C-alpha cells in the first residue's frame, strides 16, 4: 500500500492495467530515464514504443538525425503524438535547441534562422526575447515540452572547445548571463516549455571536451560561474538544471565528475544555492563517464549525487550501448539490495511529476 501513495498523488490518471499489473517502483524508476530515438518515424511495435508503454521511460530526447527534409514539422509532430498517446503519464519530450552551433532545427529543414548566444550577448535584450519566442513557439507547435537551453556557462576561456570556442556563451560575466537567460526562460514558459540551465557547476573555463574524455577545471574555475544559478533560483526561474561531467576539486576534493558528485549536486546546487527542482545528467554516454566508470557504478553515483533524470541519448559515436532494461534493472537492484533507498527514488519522482504538472496545466 505504501508503494502506491505517490502514484495516487500523481496528477495524471493511470490506467487500471497499469495500476494493477505494474509495480510502483518500476514506474518511478521509469520516470527517471530519458532516452534517444534513432529514426524519423515510429510504429506501435517499435521497441521504444514498447518501453514507453511498459512505463520504463519518462522522457525522450531528439536530435538532428530525427528530422527529415520533407514534412519535417508534421513528421515530428506525428512521432511525438504517437509517443504521448502510448503512455499514461505524459513524457518529457526534449531537444537541445540553443541556436547557432547547437541547432537541431536548421533552415534546410524549413525552420526559422537561429543565432548564437555570443551574438545575442552583444545585442539588446529584445533580440534574445525575439529569438527565444520564435524557438519556443516552433517547439510548442511540434509537441516538445523541454528545451535543454539556455547555456549559462561563462565565456572565461576563449579557446574552450565546447563553450566559448563554439559561440555558446552570452558573456564572461555571471550577472549578464543571467539577464539573457531570463529572457529565454520566460519566452519558453509562455509556451509551456521547460528549460534547463547548463552545464552545472560551470564548463566555461575548461580546456577539454567531455564528449571525448575528462575535463578538469580545478585551476581555472571561478566562483562567478555559480552566479547565474543563484540569481535565477532566487527569482524562481529555474525549471531544470543539467549537470556537467567536469572535474572540479575546489568543489569536490575527491575529484568525481560533477554529474556523479554529491558535494557538487547536493552540497552546492541543492544546499548552498537552494534549488529543489529537477536535475538532469548530461549524456551518460559521453566518454568522460564511459571511459572511467562502469554503467552500474555511474548510475549509482549519479543518483546518490542528486540526479533526478539520467539521459542516455544513443547519440555518441562509439559509445557502449545502454539499453533501457539494463539501466532500469540496475536501479531496481540497487534499491532492492539497500544501496539506494526507495525514499531517494521518491524524491526524484516528486520533482519530475511537479515539473510535468507545470508544463501540462
KOLLOVO-439562 format. One record per residue (C-alpha): x, y negated, z negated; residue number from 1. Coordinates in Angstrom, 1 decimal, m for minus. Layout:
! residues N
X X | Y Y | Z Z | n NUM
...
! end
This chain:
! residues 361
X 0.0 | Y 0.0 | Z 0.0 | n 1
X 2.8 | Y m2.4 | Z m0.9 | n 2
X 4.3 | Y m2.0 | Z 2.6 | n 3
X 1.2 | Y m3.2 | Z 4.2 | n 4
X 0.9 | Y m6.5 | Z 2.3 | n 5
X 3.0 | Y m8.6 | Z 4.7 | n 6
X 1.1 | Y m7.2 | Z 7.7 | n 7
X m2.2 | Y m8.1 | Z 6.1 | n 8
X m0.8 | Y m11.6 | Z 5.7 | n 9
X 0.1 | Y m11.8 | Z 9.4 | n 10
X m1.9 | Y m14.3 | Z 11.3 | n 11
X m2.2 | Y m12.0 | Z 14.3 | n 12
X m4.7 | Y m9.2 | Z 14.4 | n 13
X m3.1 | Y m5.8 | Z 14.7 | n 14
X m5.0 | Y m3.1 | Z 16.5 | n 15
X m6.4 | Y m0.2 | Z 14.4 | n 16
X m4.0 | Y 2.2 | Z 16.1 | n 17
X m1.0 | Y 0.0 | Z 15.2 | n 18
X m2.1 | Y m0.3 | Z 11.6 | n 19
X m2.8 | Y 3.4 | Z 11.2 | n 20
X m0.1 | Y 5.1 | Z 13.1 | n 21
X 3.0 | Y 2.9 | Z 12.7 | n 22
X 5.0 | Y 2.3 | Z 9.5 | n 23
X 5.0 | Y m1.3 | Z 8.5 | n 24
X 8.8 | Y m1.2 | Z 8.0 | n 25
X 9.1 | Y m0.3 | Z 11.7 | n 26
X 7.0 | Y m3.3 | Z 12.7 | n 27
X 9.0 | Y m5.6 | Z 10.5 | n 28
X 12.3 | Y m4.4 | Z 11.9 | n 29
X 11.0 | Y m4.7 | Z 15.4 | n 30
X 10.3 | Y m8.4 | Z 14.8 | n 31
X 14.0 | Y m8.9 | Z 14.1 | n 32
X 15.1 | Y m7.7 | Z 17.6 | n 33
X 15.3 | Y m9.8 | Z 20.7 | n 34
X 16.5 | Y m8.1 | Z 23.9 | n 35
X 17.2 | Y m9.0 | Z 27.5 | n 36
X 15.4 | Y m7.6 | Z 30.6 | n 37
X 17.2 | Y m6.6 | Z 33.8 | n 38
X 14.5 | Y m7.2 | Z 36.5 | n 39
X 12.3 | Y m9.7 | Z 38.3 | n 40
X 9.1 | Y m7.8 | Z 37.8 | n 41
X 7.7 | Y m5.4 | Z 35.3 | n 42
X 5.2 | Y m2.5 | Z 35.2 | n 43
X 3.4 | Y m0.8 | Z 32.3 | n 44
X 5.6 | Y 2.3 | Z 32.4 | n 45
X 8.8 | Y 0.2 | Z 32.2 | n 46
X 11.0 | Y 1.3 | Z 29.2 | n 47
X 11.0 | Y m2.3 | Z 27.9 | n 48
X 7.2 | Y m2.4 | Z 28.1 | n 49
X 7.0 | Y 0.8 | Z 26.1 | n 50
X 9.4 | Y m0.6 | Z 23.4 | n 51
X 7.2 | Y m3.7 | Z 23.2 | n 52
X 4.1 | Y m1.6 | Z 22.9 | n 53
X 5.7 | Y 0.5 | Z 20.2 | n 54
X 6.3 | Y m2.6 | Z 18.1 | n 55
X 10.1 | Y m2.2 | Z 18.3 | n 56
X 10.8 | Y m5.6 | Z 20.0 | n 57
X 9.8 | Y m9.0 | Z 18.7 | n 58
X 11.3 | Y m11.1 | Z 21.4 | n 59
X 12.7 | Y m11.1 | Z 25.0 | n 60
X 15.3 | Y m13.4 | Z 26.4 | n 61
X 15.5 | Y m14.2 | Z 30.1 | n 62
X 18.5 | Y m15.2 | Z 32.3 | n 63
X 19.0 | Y m16.4 | Z 35.8 | n 64
X 19.0 | Y m12.8 | Z 37.0 | n 65
X 15.3 | Y m12.6 | Z 36.2 | n 66
X 14.4 | Y m15.4 | Z 38.6 | n 67
X 13.8 | Y m14.9 | Z 42.4 | n 68
X 14.0 | Y m17.4 | Z 45.2 | n 69
X 10.3 | Y m16.6 | Z 46.2 | n 70
X 7.3 | Y m17.3 | Z 44.0 | n 71
X 9.6 | Y m17.9 | Z 41.0 | n 72
X 7.2 | Y m19.7 | Z 38.7 | n 73
X 4.4 | Y m17.2 | Z 39.4 | n 74
X 6.6 | Y m14.2 | Z 39.1 | n 75
X 8.0 | Y m15.3 | Z 35.8 | n 76
X 4.5 | Y m16.3 | Z 34.5 | n 77
X 3.2 | Y m12.8 | Z 35.5 | n 78
X 6.0 | Y m11.0 | Z 33.8 | n 79
X 5.6 | Y m12.9 | Z 30.6 | n 80
X 1.9 | Y m12.4 | Z 30.6 | n 81
X 2.2 | Y m8.7 | Z 31.0 | n 82
X 4.7 | Y m8.5 | Z 28.1 | n 83
X 2.5 | Y m10.6 | Z 25.9 | n 84
X m0.6 | Y m8.6 | Z 26.8 | n 85
X 1.2 | Y m5.4 | Z 25.7 | n 86
X 1.7 | Y m6.4 | Z 22.1 | n 87
X m0.5 | Y m7.1 | Z 19.1 | n 88
X 2.0 | Y m9.7 | Z 17.6 | n 89
X 2.9 | Y m12.4 | Z 20.2 | n 90
X 6.5 | Y m12.2 | Z 21.4 | n 91
X 9.1 | Y m14.8 | Z 21.3 | n 92
X 9.9 | Y m15.4 | Z 25.0 | n 93
X 13.3 | Y m17.2 | Z 25.1 | n 94
X 15.7 | Y m18.8 | Z 27.5 | n 95
X 18.9 | Y m20.8 | Z 27.4 | n 96
X 17.8 | Y m23.9 | Z 29.4 | n 97
X 20.1 | Y m26.6 | Z 28.2 | n 98
X 20.5 | Y m28.3 | Z 31.6 | n 99
X 23.7 | Y m28.9 | Z 33.6 | n 100
X 26.1 | Y m25.9 | Z 33.4 | n 101
X 23.8 | Y m23.7 | Z 31.3 | n 102
X 20.8 | Y m23.9 | Z 33.5 | n 103
X 18.8 | Y m20.7 | Z 34.4 | n 104
X 16.1 | Y m22.7 | Z 36.3 | n 105
X 18.1 | Y m24.0 | Z 39.2 | n 106
X 16.9 | Y m26.2 | Z 42.0 | n 107
X 17.5 | Y m23.4 | Z 44.5 | n 108
X 14.6 | Y m21.6 | Z 42.9 | n 109
X 12.4 | Y m24.7 | Z 43.2 | n 110
X 12.8 | Y m26.1 | Z 39.7 | n 111
X 13.5 | Y m29.8 | Z 38.9 | n 112
X 17.0 | Y m31.1 | Z 38.7 | n 113
X 18.7 | Y m31.0 | Z 35.3 | n 114
X 21.7 | Y m32.9 | Z 34.0 | n 115
X 24.4 | Y m32.2 | Z 31.4 | n 116
X 24.4 | Y m33.2 | Z 27.8 | n 117
X 27.7 | Y m35.0 | Z 28.3 | n 118
X 26.0 | Y m37.2 | Z 30.9 | n 119
X 22.9 | Y m37.8 | Z 28.7 | n 120
X 25.2 | Y m38.9 | Z 25.9 | n 121
X 26.3 | Y m41.9 | Z 27.9 | n 122
X 22.7 | Y m42.9 | Z 28.7 | n 123
X 19.8 | Y m44.5 | Z 26.7 | n 124
X 17.8 | Y m42.0 | Z 24.7 | n 125
X 14.8 | Y m42.3 | Z 27.0 | n 126
X 16.8 | Y m40.4 | Z 29.7 | n 127
X 17.2 | Y m37.5 | Z 27.3 | n 128
X 13.5 | Y m37.7 | Z 26.5 | n 129
X 12.6 | Y m37.7 | Z 30.2 | n 130
X 14.7 | Y m34.6 | Z 31.0 | n 131
X 13.6 | Y m32.8 | Z 27.8 | n 132
X 9.9 | Y m33.3 | Z 28.6 | n 133
X 10.5 | Y m32.1 | Z 32.1 | n 134
X 12.2 | Y m29.0 | Z 30.9 | n 135
X 9.7 | Y m28.3 | Z 28.2 | n 136
X 6.7 | Y m28.7 | Z 30.5 | n 137
X 8.2 | Y m26.4 | Z 33.0 | n 138
X 9.0 | Y m23.7 | Z 30.4 | n 139
X 5.5 | Y m24.0 | Z 28.9 | n 140
X 3.9 | Y m23.5 | Z 32.4 | n 141
X 5.6 | Y m20.2 | Z 32.7 | n 142
X 4.9 | Y m18.9 | Z 29.2 | n 143
X 8.2 | Y m19.5 | Z 27.4 | n 144
X 8.0 | Y m20.4 | Z 23.8 | n 145
X 11.6 | Y m20.6 | Z 22.7 | n 146
X 14.5 | Y m22.6 | Z 24.3 | n 147
X 18.0 | Y m22.0 | Z 22.9 | n 148
X 18.8 | Y m25.7 | Z 23.0 | n 149
X 19.9 | Y m28.3 | Z 22.2 | n 150
X 23.6 | Y m27.7 | Z 21.7 | n 151
X 24.6 | Y m29.8 | Z 18.6 | n 152
X 28.3 | Y m28.9 | Z 18.8 | n 153
X 30.6 | Y m31.9 | Z 18.8 | n 154
X 32.9 | Y m32.7 | Z 21.7 | n 155
X 36.0 | Y m32.6 | Z 19.5 | n 156
X 38.3 | Y m30.6 | Z 21.8 | n 157
X 38.0 | Y m31.9 | Z 25.4 | n 158
X 39.6 | Y m28.7 | Z 26.6 | n 159
X 37.2 | Y m26.5 | Z 24.8 | n 160
X 36.3 | Y m23.7 | Z 27.3 | n 161
X 32.7 | Y m23.2 | Z 26.1 | n 162
X 31.5 | Y m26.7 | Z 24.9 | n 163
X 33.2 | Y m30.0 | Z 25.8 | n 164
X 35.1 | Y m28.4 | Z 28.7 | n 165
X 31.8 | Y m27.5 | Z 30.3 | n 166
X 29.9 | Y m30.7 | Z 29.5 | n 167
X 27.6 | Y m29.2 | Z 26.9 | n 168
X 28.1 | Y m31.7 | Z 24.1 | n 169
X 26.4 | Y m35.1 | Z 23.7 | n 170
X 29.1 | Y m36.7 | Z 21.7 | n 171
X 32.1 | Y m36.2 | Z 19.4 | n 172
X 30.1 | Y m37.9 | Z 16.6 | n 173
X 27.7 | Y m35.9 | Z 14.4 | n 174
X 25.1 | Y m38.6 | Z 13.8 | n 175
X 25.0 | Y m39.5 | Z 17.5 | n 176
X 24.5 | Y m35.8 | Z 18.5 | n 177
X 21.6 | Y m35.6 | Z 16.0 | n 178
X 19.8 | Y m38.6 | Z 17.7 | n 179
X 19.9 | Y m37.0 | Z 21.1 | n 180
X 19.0 | Y m33.5 | Z 19.7 | n 181
X 15.9 | Y m35.1 | Z 18.0 | n 182
X 14.6 | Y m36.2 | Z 21.4 | n 183
X 14.9 | Y m32.7 | Z 22.8 | n 184
X 13.2 | Y m31.1 | Z 19.8 | n 185
X 10.3 | Y m33.5 | Z 19.8 | n 186
X 9.7 | Y m33.0 | Z 23.5 | n 187
X 9.6 | Y m29.3 | Z 23.1 | n 188
X 7.3 | Y m29.3 | Z 20.1 | n 189
X 4.8 | Y m31.3 | Z 22.1 | n 190
X 4.6 | Y m28.3 | Z 24.4 | n 191
X 4.5 | Y m25.7 | Z 21.6 | n 192
X 8.1 | Y m24.5 | Z 22.4 | n 193
X 10.5 | Y m23.9 | Z 19.5 | n 194
X 14.1 | Y m25.0 | Z 19.9 | n 195
X 17.3 | Y m23.6 | Z 18.3 | n 196
X 20.3 | Y m25.6 | Z 17.4 | n 197
X 23.6 | Y m24.0 | Z 18.3 | n 198
X 26.2 | Y m22.9 | Z 17.5 | n 199
X 26.4 | Y m23.0 | Z 13.7 | n 200
X 28.7 | Y m23.9 | Z 11.9 | n 201
X 30.3 | Y m25.7 | Z 14.9 | n 202
X 32.0 | Y m24.5 | Z 18.1 | n 203
X 33.2 | Y m27.9 | Z 19.3 | n 204
X 36.8 | Y m27.6 | Z 18.1 | n 205
X 37.5 | Y m24.1 | Z 19.4 | n 206
X 40.3 | Y m23.3 | Z 21.9 | n 207
X 38.9 | Y m19.8 | Z 22.8 | n 208
X 35.7 | Y m18.4 | Z 24.3 | n 209
X 33.8 | Y m16.0 | Z 22.0 | n 210
X 32.4 | Y m14.2 | Z 25.0 | n 211
X 35.9 | Y m12.8 | Z 25.6 | n 212
X 37.2 | Y m12.4 | Z 22.1 | n 213
X 37.8 | Y m14.1 | Z 18.7 | n 214
X 37.9 | Y m17.9 | Z 18.3 | n 215
X 39.5 | Y m19.2 | Z 15.1 | n 216
X 38.7 | Y m22.9 | Z 14.3 | n 217
X 40.1 | Y m22.8 | Z 10.7 | n 218
X 42.7 | Y m25.5 | Z 11.5 | n 219
X 40.6 | Y m27.6 | Z 13.9 | n 220
X 37.0 | Y m27.6 | Z 12.4 | n 221
X 35.7 | Y m30.8 | Z 10.9 | n 222
X 33.0 | Y m31.4 | Z 8.2 | n 223
X 31.2 | Y m33.7 | Z 10.6 | n 224
X 30.2 | Y m30.6 | Z 12.7 | n 225
X 27.6 | Y m30.0 | Z 10.0 | n 226
X 26.1 | Y m33.5 | Z 10.3 | n 227
X 23.5 | Y m32.7 | Z 13.0 | n 228
X 22.2 | Y m29.8 | Z 10.9 | n 229
X 22.0 | Y m31.9 | Z 7.7 | n 230
X 20.2 | Y m34.8 | Z 9.4 | n 231
X 17.7 | Y m32.7 | Z 11.4 | n 232
X 16.9 | Y m30.5 | Z 8.5 | n 233
X 16.3 | Y m33.4 | Z 6.3 | n 234
X 13.8 | Y m34.7 | Z 8.9 | n 235
X 12.0 | Y m31.3 | Z 9.1 | n 236
X 13.1 | Y m30.9 | Z 12.8 | n 237
X 14.8 | Y m27.6 | Z 12.9 | n 238
X 12.8 | Y m24.8 | Z 14.4 | n 239
X 15.7 | Y m22.3 | Z 14.6 | n 240
X 19.5 | Y m22.1 | Z 14.3 | n 241
X 21.8 | Y m19.9 | Z 16.4 | n 242
X 25.0 | Y m18.7 | Z 14.8 | n 243
X 28.4 | Y m18.8 | Z 16.3 | n 244
X 30.9 | Y m16.0 | Z 16.4 | n 245
X 33.8 | Y m18.3 | Z 15.5 | n 246
X 36.1 | Y m17.6 | Z 12.5 | n 247
X 36.3 | Y m20.5 | Z 10.0 | n 248
X 38.4 | Y m19.7 | Z 6.9 | n 249
X 37.6 | Y m23.1 | Z 5.5 | n 250
X 34.0 | Y m21.8 | Z 5.0 | n 251
X 34.7 | Y m18.1 | Z 4.7 | n 252
X 38.1 | Y m17.2 | Z 3.3 | n 253
X 37.6 | Y m13.5 | Z 4.4 | n 254
X 37.6 | Y m14.6 | Z 8.0 | n 255
X 34.4 | Y m13.0 | Z 9.1 | n 256
X 32.8 | Y m14.5 | Z 12.3 | n 257
X 30.0 | Y m16.9 | Z 11.5 | n 258
X 27.4 | Y m14.5 | Z 12.7 | n 259
X 28.5 | Y m11.9 | Z 10.2 | n 260
X 29.4 | Y m14.3 | Z 7.3 | n 261
X 27.2 | Y m14.6 | Z 4.2 | n 262
X 29.3 | Y m17.6 | Z 2.9 | n 263
X 28.5 | Y m19.4 | Z 6.2 | n 264
X 24.9 | Y m18.5 | Z 7.0 | n 265
X 23.6 | Y m18.2 | Z 3.4 | n 266
X 26.1 | Y m20.3 | Z 1.4 | n 267
X 26.4 | Y m23.2 | Z 3.8 | n 268
X 23.3 | Y m23.2 | Z 6.0 | n 269
X 20.7 | Y m22.0 | Z 3.6 | n 270
X 22.0 | Y m23.1 | Z 0.2 | n 271
X 24.1 | Y m26.2 | Z 0.9 | n 272
X 22.1 | Y m27.6 | Z 3.8 | n 273
X 18.8 | Y m26.2 | Z 2.5 | n 274
X 17.5 | Y m24.7 | Z 5.8 | n 275
X 14.9 | Y m21.9 | Z 5.3 | n 276
X 13.8 | Y m21.1 | Z 8.9 | n 277
X 14.8 | Y m18.5 | Z 11.5 | n 278
X 18.4 | Y m17.8 | Z 12.2 | n 279
X 19.3 | Y m16.1 | Z 15.5 | n 280
X 22.5 | Y m14.4 | Z 16.2 | n 281
X 24.4 | Y m15.4 | Z 19.2 | n 282
X 24.6 | Y m12.4 | Z 21.6 | n 283
X 25.7 | Y m9.4 | Z 19.6 | n 284
X 27.2 | Y m8.0 | Z 22.7 | n 285
X 29.8 | Y m10.8 | Z 23.0 | n 286
X 33.3 | Y m9.4 | Z 22.7 | n 287
X 34.1 | Y m11.4 | Z 19.6 | n 288
X 31.8 | Y m8.9 | Z 17.9 | n 289
X 32.1 | Y m5.7 | Z 20.0 | n 290
X 35.9 | Y m5.6 | Z 20.2 | n 291
X 36.2 | Y m5.8 | Z 16.4 | n 292
X 33.1 | Y m4.3 | Z 14.8 | n 293
X 31.2 | Y m1.1 | Z 15.4 | n 294
X 27.5 | Y m1.5 | Z 16.1 | n 295
X 26.3 | Y m0.3 | Z 12.7 | n 296
X 28.7 | Y m2.5 | Z 10.7 | n 297
X 27.9 | Y m5.6 | Z 12.8 | n 298
X 24.2 | Y m5.1 | Z 12.3 | n 299
X 24.6 | Y m4.5 | Z 8.5 | n 300
X 26.9 | Y m7.5 | Z 8.0 | n 301
X 24.7 | Y m9.8 | Z 10.2 | n 302
X 21.6 | Y m9.1 | Z 8.2 | n 303
X 23.4 | Y m9.3 | Z 4.9 | n 304
X 24.8 | Y m12.6 | Z 6.0 | n 305
X 21.3 | Y m14.1 | Z 6.7 | n 306
X 20.4 | Y m13.3 | Z 10.3 | n 307
X 16.7 | Y m13.0 | Z 11.0 | n 308
X 16.8 | Y m12.1 | Z 14.7 | n 309
X 19.5 | Y m10.2 | Z 16.4 | n 310
X 20.0 | Y m10.8 | Z 20.1 | n 311
X 21.1 | Y m8.0 | Z 22.5 | n 312
X 20.9 | Y m9.6 | Z 25.8 | n 313
X 22.4 | Y m6.9 | Z 28.0 | n 314
X 23.8 | Y m9.8 | Z 30.0 | n 315
X 27.5 | Y m9.5 | Z 29.0 | n 316
X 29.7 | Y m7.8 | Z 31.6 | n 317
X 31.4 | Y m4.6 | Z 30.4 | n 318
X 29.6 | Y m4.7 | Z 27.0 | n 319
X 28.8 | Y m1.5 | Z 25.3 | n 320
X 25.2 | Y m0.5 | Z 25.8 | n 321
X 23.0 | Y m1.0 | Z 22.8 | n 322
X 19.5 | Y 0.4 | Z 23.1 | n 323
X 16.5 | Y m0.8 | Z 21.1 | n 324
X 16.0 | Y 2.6 | Z 19.5 | n 325
X 19.7 | Y 2.7 | Z 18.4 | n 326
X 19.6 | Y m0.7 | Z 16.7 | n 327
X 16.1 | Y m0.1 | Z 15.2 | n 328
X 17.2 | Y 3.2 | Z 13.8 | n 329
X 20.4 | Y 1.7 | Z 12.3 | n 330
X 18.4 | Y m0.9 | Z 10.4 | n 331
X 15.9 | Y 1.6 | Z 9.2 | n 332
X 18.6 | Y 3.9 | Z 8.0 | n 333
X 20.4 | Y 1.0 | Z 6.1 | n 334
X 17.1 | Y 0.3 | Z 4.3 | n 335
X 16.4 | Y 3.9 | Z 3.5 | n 336
X 19.9 | Y 4.6 | Z 2.1 | n 337
X 19.7 | Y 1.4 | Z 0.0 | n 338
X 22.4 | Y m0.6 | Z 1.8 | n 339
X 19.8 | Y m3.2 | Z 2.8 | n 340
X 16.7 | Y m3.8 | Z 0.6 | n 341
X 13.3 | Y m4.0 | Z 2.1 | n 342
X 12.9 | Y m7.3 | Z 0.4 | n 343
X 15.7 | Y m8.6 | Z 2.7 | n 344
X 13.8 | Y m7.4 | Z 5.7 | n 345
X 10.6 | Y m9.0 | Z 4.3 | n 346
X 12.4 | Y m12.4 | Z 4.1 | n 347
X 13.2 | Y m12.3 | Z 7.8 | n 348
X 9.7 | Y m11.1 | Z 8.7 | n 349
X 8.1 | Y m14.0 | Z 6.8 | n 350
X 10.3 | Y m16.6 | Z 8.6 | n 351
X 9.7 | Y m15.0 | Z 12.0 | n 352
X 5.9 | Y m14.9 | Z 11.5 | n 353
X 5.9 | Y m18.5 | Z 10.3 | n 354
X 7.7 | Y m19.5 | Z 13.5 | n 355
X 5.3 | Y m17.6 | Z 15.6 | n 356
X 2.4 | Y m19.3 | Z 13.9 | n 357
X 3.9 | Y m22.7 | Z 14.7 | n 358
X 4.2 | Y m22.0 | Z 18.4 | n 359
X 0.9 | Y m20.1 | Z 18.7 | n 360
X m1.5 | Y m22.5 | Z 16.8 | n 361
! end
